[in-house]
Every structure is written in C-alpha cells, then in structure tokens.
C-alpha cells in the first residue's frame, strides 16, 4: 500500500492563517519534510504537534526526494512544508512532486498562504493576467535574458527580493523596463505590513535615504498593450510579406500558421497572403 504526499501551506507571517485541514494533516502524517526543521519546530510547538520531522531543502532535494519516495512506496504518508507559504512555489518542493509522479505516488495540495498571490491581490495593479518570476537569477547572463523577456511582458509581473538586494534589483528593472508603476509589499500578514504603490524612480529615491527592511514582493505593471501593438505594427510595415511569414516560420510555426499570423498582423486575409506568395 502506497503512502501519499501532502503539500501543506503554512503561514507567511500570521499564525492564524493556517487552515484546520493543514493542522489535521500535520498531526496525522507519519512524517513531516521541512525546508528548515529549526524554523518549522516553532510552528509545530505552537500548535502542539508531535509528528517527527526530516529536512528537505535545496541542497539535498534530489537524493532526499528519492529517499522520501521510497518511504511513501512502503506506505508512509508525508506532509511537505516550506519555511513560509505554499510548497513548490520558489522552493525545492517541485522536485519531490516530480519524483512522486514518476513513481506513481499520489500528490495533493492543501491550499493556503502564498506571498506572491497575497501581494498581487493587494497591489492595486492588474490581477487578471500575471507572471511570477520569484527571485531574479544571480548569473548575469541569465538575469539579462530574463530582464529582456520582462521588457516585453504585458502581464503584471511579481518578483521576490531580499532587503539587501532590493535597490540593485529596482535599478536593473528600471534600466530594462523604464519607469513604471509598482507596488512594494513587505512584512505581509504581520503587524507592520506595508503595501506601497509607487514607481521605480520614487522607490529608488526613498531607499537612497532609508535602508530597506523585511522580505519584499515587488509587483510591476506590465507593458501597455497599445504601446507594444504600435511598435509591432510599425515593424510589420517595414517587412515584406515574405519576410513577415518567414519571421513566424523561424519561430517554429508551419507555413499555414505563419501565413495566418502574418495576415492577422497586417489586417488582411490569409488568401491575400497566399496569392502574394504565389505571385498572383
């Protein structure tokens, strides 16, 4: 009989945010896999939970996941928790989930707090479409690649950042994206929670005089659809129809899809594109 993996969302600050279902699961599971057992023991002691723990973190996630999967194959039920929030969101939980699926182990997620969603909903920026980037990469080339992608992003952007890197990250975002509306959220769900709607320029002016404190979620307004569409329209006008179709083919579309996309951009019919390409 196989065990099961329970992804248990834990509070990001306020302990009252934990759900009854998570508490019940933490008490009844055979084992709790925790990102930092020293941190999680405080939560368990607060709620008088005696379930044994084992560490599961970024530096042992592959080998330890194999061990945990073997335990679940033998019938052990495991509750996975991160230091704060929902396991699998910007933490090593995704590796354990992947290995569970490969091994045929059942996985369920117990919903609860997530800093990215909490910040997004209170940001005052668009919430219907958003992208989550977590922490920007430390590698310079990889970071620049991500920044170049974000420059064209029309959805609201959500990122995490530590206080000692906040100013540098805001400078890099401003340089790549231009000055935009942002909301800086810190100390979420705690006594001194703050959500400050501002711009990159204003934020950098403030933190040039005041040291950032607390873990931050940075919510950034996406690039305006109208601005992007206007730039793309001008680019299409400078292309021939052959170049336009070739542009999409180079990005993996087949001939028919590329013709359809080019026709849509130019506001003409696919038949017009076809006839032009055939020289009629």
Phi and psi in degrees as a GROMACS rama.xvg file:
@    title "Ramachandran Plot"
@    xaxis  label "Phi"
@    yaxis  label "Psi"
@TYPE xy
-84.9604  149.237  UNK-2
-80.7669  -162.827  UNK-3
-149.176  149.282  UNK-4
-103.108  128.003  UNK-5
-112.94  117.824  UNK-6
-88.2233  109.798  UNK-7
-106.942  113.168  UNK-8
-74.6693  129.352  UNK-9
-117.015  161.378  UNK-10
-56.829  146.166  UNK-11
-94.6463  2.45495  UNK-12
179.508  -59.8605  UNK-13
-87.6359  116.231  UNK-14
-62.59  -20.6708  UNK-15
-70.6051  -9.40315  UNK-16
-81.426  -6.08244  UNK-17
-72.4038  143.904  UNK-18
-90.5034  157.384  UNK-19
-60.4975  -37.4933  UNK-20
-65.2352  -40.4876  UNK-21
-65.2798  -44.656  UNK-22
-58.3645  -44.7737  UNK-23
-62.0923  -42.1035  UNK-24
-68.2921  -41.4813  UNK-25
-62.5177  -34.0236  UNK-26
-74.6294  -35.7295  UNK-27
-94.376  -15.3054  UNK-28
-65.2115  155.415  UNK-29
-77.3896  -29.3273  UNK-30
-152.657  142.53  UNK-31
-109.267  123.765  UNK-32
-97.4886  117.38  UNK-33
-120.143  142.279  UNK-34
-62.2873  -41.835  UNK-35
-140.491  105.379  UNK-36
-62.1622  -29.8455  UNK-37
-67.6795  -32.2182  UNK-38
-77.3009  -45.7874  UNK-39
-69.077  -29.1198  UNK-40
-61.9106  -29.7228  UNK-41
-65.4309  -40.9282  UNK-42
-65.692  -45.4994  UNK-43
-64.4123  -41.5761  UNK-44
-64.1228  -37.748  UNK-45
-60.6023  -38.603  UNK-46
-101.801  11.606  UNK-47
55.6743  49.8819  UNK-48
-104.024  127.526  UNK-49
-107.018  6.61048  UNK-50
-59.6585  134.627  UNK-51
-64.1266  153.219  UNK-52
-121.685  158.291  UNK-53
-141.6  153.911  UNK-54
-85.9701  139.449  UNK-55
-143.214  109.927  UNK-56
-142.861  -177.441  UNK-57
-57.6683  -33.2699  UNK-58
-90.4829  -6.35532  UNK-59
-129.842  14.4152  UNK-60
-62.6687  -30.9712  UNK-61
-79.4188  -55.049  UNK-62
-66.4011  -39.846  UNK-63
-69.4943  -33.6083  UNK-64
-61.9891  -41.0285  UNK-65
-59.5366  -43.8815  UNK-66
-61.9917  -45.3404  UNK-67
-65.6086  -36.6095  UNK-68
-63.3797  -42.0238  UNK-69
-61.8686  -38.4533  UNK-70
-62.3268  -43.1308  UNK-71
-68.9063  -32.2198  UNK-72
-61.6748  -29.7389  UNK-73
-88.4663  3.14708  UNK-74
108.395  1.38476  UNK-75
-78.3425  132.676  UNK-76
-95.6487  132.839  UNK-77
-124.099  132.563  UNK-78
-102.748  122.489  UNK-79
-99.5292  129.532  UNK-80
-129.874  148.429  UNK-81
-102.562  175.896  UNK-82
-61.1146  -35.7054  UNK-83
-161.457  133.872  UNK-84
95.6335  -153.237  UNK-85
-98.0477  124.257  UNK-86
-58.6225  142.729  UNK-87
95.9924  -15.7512  UNK-88
-96.5611  104.109  UNK-89
56.9424  40.9764  UNK-90
-153.438  173.556  UNK-91
-72.4094  0.324822  UNK-92
-57.3916  -29.7291  UNK-93
-61.7292  -32.2935  UNK-94
-66.9425  -42.2991  UNK-95
-65.5304  -40.28  UNK-96
-62.4748  -42.9729  UNK-97
-59.6579  -46.2234  UNK-98
-67.9076  -31.9269  UNK-99
-63.1353  -44.1717  UNK-100
-64.2184  -39.365  UNK-101
-63.3247  -31.5933  UNK-102
-93.0722  -0.918207  UNK-103
77.0353  22.5082  UNK-104
-86.4244  135.197  UNK-105
-72.9917  137.253  UNK-106
-123.9  135.781  UNK-107
-135.645  151.072  UNK-108
-116.92  128.632  UNK-109
-97.0218  105.883  UNK-110
-64.1246  152.768  UNK-111
178.206  -152.533  UNK-112
-61.3669  143.53  UNK-113
-149.542  120.366  UNK-114
-59.1541  -36.298  UNK-115
-64.9758  -42.8875  UNK-116
-72.9403  -39.6582  UNK-117
-58.1435  -47.1373  UNK-118
-66.498  -41.525  UNK-119
-59.1651  -46.0141  UNK-120
-67.8984  -24.5331  UNK-121
-104.316  9.30418  UNK-122
-78.705  -25.844  UNK-123
80.6331  2.5829  UNK-124
-101.169  175.542  UNK-125
-61.1273  134.344  UNK-126
-114.732  -9.52529  UNK-127
-68.9167  -35.8499  UNK-128
-131.702  124.829  UNK-129
-149.769  159.92  UNK-130
-126.983  145.374  UNK-131
-113.697  122.527  UNK-132
-108.528  -4.27257  UNK-133
54.0824  -134.663  UNK-134
-88.9839  137.523  UNK-135
-64.0487  146.685  UNK-136
-61.8118  151.513  UNK-137
-81.3723  -28.4955  UNK-138
-65.2299  128.906  UNK-139
-62.72  -44.4792  UNK-140
-66.2827  -43.8074  UNK-141
-65.3675  -39.858  UNK-142
-62.3812  -43.0094  UNK-143
-65.4175  -36.0145  UNK-144
-62.4286  -43.2805  UNK-145
-65.4085  -43.7767  UNK-146
-61.5693  -38.2499  UNK-147
-64.3177  -37.4679  UNK-148
-67.428  -43.1505  UNK-149
-65.7681  -27.3626  UNK-150
-58.2005  -32.938  UNK-151
-95.6248  -2.81919  UNK-152
-72.1178  124.319  UNK-153
-93.594  -13.5051  UNK-154
-81.5935  159.98  UNK-155
-63.4035  138.463  UNK-156
-108.497  133.685  UNK-157
-121.737  126.821  UNK-158
-132.504  157.636  UNK-159
-105.308  149.609  UNK-160
-156.449  144.619  UNK-161
-82.2054  153.68  UNK-162
-59.6039  -37.7374  UNK-163
-74.0501  -12.3104  UNK-164
-111.152  0.228698  UNK-165
-60.8123  -48.3445  UNK-166
-61.1047  -46.4413  UNK-167
-60.37  -41.6698  UNK-168
-66.2413  -42.008  UNK-169
-62.4984  -38.1817  UNK-170
-64.9872  -42.9135  UNK-171
-67.2797  -38.7638  UNK-172
-67.1297  -42.0812  UNK-173
-63.0801  -42.4407  UNK-174
-63.1933  -39.3971  UNK-175
-84.1855  -40.0082  UNK-176
-99.781  -14.2609  UNK-177
82.9928  173.364  UNK-178
-75.1747  122.579  UNK-179
-133.508  166.097  UNK-180
-70.4559  137.027  UNK-181
-140.437  161.483  UNK-182
-126.53  123.944  UNK-183
-99.8834  119.257  UNK-184
-112.244  135.288  UNK-185
-144.331  157.412  UNK-186
54.2737  40.2606  UNK-187
-58.6583  133.057  UNK-188
71.4311  -0.784541  UNK-189
-95.3011  177.578  UNK-190
-58.9794  -41.7466  UNK-191
-103.982  36.3882  UNK-192
-54.5757  139.53  UNK-193
-139.951  134.533  UNK-194
-127.636  110.107  UNK-195
-112.792  112.441  UNK-196
-86.3613  122.174  UNK-197
-153.538  -154.838  UNK-198
-133.021  168.022  UNK-199
-57.7628  -44.8301  UNK-200
-61.3506  -48.2521  UNK-201
-64.2252  -40.4035  UNK-202
-64.7698  -42.476  UNK-203
-66.3371  -33.9919  UNK-204
-64.9356  -42.6377  UNK-205
-64.6826  -46.1236  UNK-206
-83.1327  -0.342699  UNK-207
-78.0641  -18.5177  UNK-208
-113.592  -16.6629  UNK-209
-134.958  127.424  UNK-210
-71.2945  129.377  UNK-211
-64.5224  141.418  UNK-212
-135.037  139.952  UNK-213
93.4345  163.418  UNK-214
-79.6924  135.984  UNK-215
-109.53  146.084  UNK-216
-115.324  123.943  UNK-217
-104.345  119.423  UNK-218
-110.134  122.268  UNK-219
-118.216  133.24  UNK-220
-63.5067  134.086  UNK-221
-71.9273  163.404  UNK-222
-65.8527  139.126  UNK-223
-63.645  134.859  UNK-224
-55.8774  -44.7679  UNK-225
-61.6596  -41.6569  UNK-226
-63.8003  -44.7686  UNK-227
-67.173  -42.8127  UNK-228
-62.9864  -37.8812  UNK-229
-65.5338  -42.4238  UNK-230
-65.2196  -41.715  UNK-231
-65.6538  -39.1189  UNK-232
-60.9309  -43.0156  UNK-233
-64.3249  -37.4671  UNK-234
-65.5728  -41.0524  UNK-235
-64.4555  -38.0905  UNK-236
-64.2393  -26.9826  UNK-237
-84.554  -8.82778  UNK-238
-95.9057  150.191  UNK-239
-77.6228  165.14  UNK-240
-62.2915  -38.1378  UNK-241
-60.1032  -44.3402  UNK-242
-66.3003  -38.0449  UNK-243
-63.6306  -47.2561  UNK-244
-63.7438  -41.4992  UNK-245
-62.6782  -33.3117  UNK-246
-56.9789  -47.0653  UNK-247
-74.5633  -34.0493  UNK-248
-63.6806  -35.9506  UNK-249
-67.0032  -18.282  UNK-250
-99.4666  16.0481  UNK-251
101.976  -3.29608  UNK-252
-77.4577  148.858  UNK-253
-78.3589  175.773  UNK-254
-58.6043  -44.606  UNK-255
-66.379  -43.057  UNK-256
-62.8479  -42.3963  UNK-257
-63.8404  -39.905  UNK-258
-65.392  -40.3533  UNK-259
-64.9671  -43.2044  UNK-260
-65.5755  -41.8125  UNK-261
-65.4219  -40.0448  UNK-262
-62.7636  -41.7689  UNK-263
-62.66  -44.8364  UNK-264
-59.3109  -41.3053  UNK-265
-87.3518  -8.20945  UNK-266
72.4457  29.9756  UNK-267
-123.888  174.611  UNK-268
-84.6971  158.074  UNK-269
-62.6512  -33.2241  UNK-270
-62.1891  -39.5553  UNK-271
-61.3068  -42.8822  UNK-272
-63.1036  -45.045  UNK-273
-60.2488  -46.7918  UNK-274
-64.5164  -37.0658  UNK-275
-63.9178  -45.1585  UNK-276
-65.8576  -30.4971  UNK-277
-84.2478  -4.25621  UNK-278
78.2922  24.716  UNK-279
